[in-house]
């Protein structure tokens, strides 16, 4: 395989064999395969839908690193609902691409690809429409201090100036998951970046507002699929 491949599983379960170790994917998981990945088999364990795209070109390495790639190693990771929706739009854009409409089709595809990256890095991207001002304010508040704070539901509702339950429902409707689940996802993505830079597990946990290394490690493994110490070793090979 000569190109980067990013794949996501909207629903179902499957097993990717010959990855050393094998990769088990469930609904909502994504997987990045680097160039040079050898032959592998995909075994469907439960009725599944798999979306994938290959990425090549001058900016491919940088783009995929920002999307969570870990050097020459295949890596499973979680995704946001917005990323799954964007993947569906990207597949549709590629299928509908025609030579007669090359310029506008390419512009649309580029827009979707950068939206995918923005969503992964915690920038405000809605499921189908632009985020409301109230929800965007909360997401920006999380990002502004690089996820060091752990905002409670009450904190978030105060920032949005909405009642707690109204805010929670609005957030889920616009972003696709509960606000605290989103906050945890973004913290773990930030943690992955810090571990790649060589920070220790304890330092990384503190940087994302989790001073208890055990709690941080448990949360990281639940979200990412491997412990932060293992991720750090793989990322720095």
N, C-alpha and C positions, 0 to 999 in steps of 0.2 A: 504494500500500500504506500503510495508516494505522497499523498496529501493528508492533512489533518482531517479527522472525522469527529463531528459532534453529534451524538444521538441522544434522544430523550424518549421515555416511555410514558405516554399519557395515561395508559391503563394496562393492567395485566402484570404478569411476571415472566421473566426469561433468564436464561443462563448463557453467558458468553464464555465458551471454553477455550483453552490454550492461551489464556492471558497470564498465567503464572503469578498469582493464583487466579482461579476462575472468578468471574464477576457476576454476582447475583443482582439483578435489577428488579425493582418493584415499581408500581405506579408512582410517578413523580420524580424518579431518578434519572439522571443524565450520566453520560459516559464520554470521556474524551480519549480518542485513540491517536497517538502521534504518528507522523510519517515513519515508515519503516516497520510498522506493526506487521507481524507475520500473519499467516492464515489462521482463521479462527472459525468456530462453529457457533451458531445461535440456536439454542434449544428453547422452545416456548413451553413454559411450565403452566401457564394459564392464559386463556384467550387474551391476546395482547395486540397493541398497536405501537409500532416503533417508527419514529420520525428521525431522519438523519440528514446531515448535509456535510459535504466535503468543502474544505476551505484551503485555497492555495493563493499564491501571489506574494508580492514584496512585503506586505504587512501581515501575512498569515501568522508567523511566529509570535509577533507582538500581540496581535488580536487574540489568539488562542491563550496566550499566557494571561492576559487580562481576564479572559473568560474562565480561568481556573486551571489551565493546563499545568502539569507538573513535570517539565522536562521531557525526557524520552520514555516516560512511564504512562501506561494506561491508567486512568483515574476515574472512579465513580464519584458523583457529587449530587447534592440535592438541587432542586430547581424551584423557582417561584412560578405560580400559575401564569403570570404575565409572560414568562419565557416560553412556556409551552404554547401559549396562544400565538406568540410571535413566531415560533418555529412552524406552526401551522400556516401562518401567513407567508412565511418565507418559501415553504414548499409550494404553496399556491402560486406565488409570484414567479418561481422558476418554471413551473408547469405551463403557465400562461404566457411566458416570455416568447415573443416573436421577433424575427429580424426587422420587420416593418416598424416595430415600436421599440427599437433597441434603446434609444436615449431615455425615454420616460420609464421603461421597465427597469433599466439599470439604476436610475435614480431612486425608484421605489424600493428596489432590493437593498441598495446601500442604506437607505433610511431605516429599513427593518433590521439590518445587521447592526447598525449603531444603536438602535433602540434595545436590541438584545443585550449589548454590552452595558448600556446605561442601566437596564433593569438589574443585571447581575451585580453591578457595583453599588446598588442601593439608591440610585437616582429615581425620582418620581416618574414612574411609567404606569399608566392605567391599563386595565384589561382590554378595553375597547375604545375608550375616549380619554380626553385629557383629564387628569386628576382634578378634583375640586380644590379650591384654594385652601380649605380647611384641612383636608387630608395631606396635601402637599406640604403644608406648614409643619405637620407632625413628622413627616419623613425627613424634611430638611433639618428639623431639630435633632433627630437621631444622627444624621450624617455630620452635622456641624462640629461635633467634638469627637468624631471618629469612633462612635459607639462606646465611649468610656462610661457614659451614664447608663443606668438601667431604668428607663422610664416606666412607671407604673401605668395602669390603665387610667387612673385618675389624673396623673400628670399629662398624659396624652389628650384626654378629654378637655383639660383646662387649656392646653395649647390650641386646640381646635375650637374652643369656646362652644362646645356642644355637650349636652348631657352624656354621661358615660355610655349608656346603652345605645343611644342614637349614634354616637361616634363609632362604637364597635361595629354596629350593623353597616354604617356607611363605609367604614374601612374595608370590611369583608367584601362588600358589593363592588368597590372600586379596585381593590388590590388583589382580591381572590383568597386571602387567608387572614386569620385574626392578627391584630396589631402586634401582640407579643410574640407570636410565632414568626412574624416578619422581622421583628427586632432581633430575635435569636439567630435567624438565618444570616442577617447582615453582620452580626457580631462574629459568627463563625467564618464568614468570608474574609472579614478583616483579620481574624486570627490566622487564617491560612497565609495571607500576605506577609504577616509578621514572622511566622515560622519559616517561610521561605527566605527571609532576610537574616535568619540565624538567631532570633530571640529564643530564649529558653521557654519551656512550657509555663513556668511560673510568671515570667515577665509578660508573656503573651496574654495569659489570663488576666493579669492586672490591667493591661492596656485596653481590654474590652470589658472592664468592669466586673471581672470575676476573680476576686482575690483568693478564693479557695481553690487550689490546684485540682483537688479531687472533683469538685463540682464542675470546674471548667473542663477537665478531661472527659468526664462522663457526658456532659452536654455536647462536646465536640464529636465524640464517637457516635452519639445518637444521631447527629445531623450529618456528619461527613462519612461515617461508616468505618473509620479507623481512628485509633487514638492519636492525639497530637504528637506524641513522641515518635510514633511510627511515621506519621505524615512528614515530620521534620526530617527524619533520616532519608526518606524517599525523595523529598524535595531538594535536598542538598547533595545528592549523589552526583 
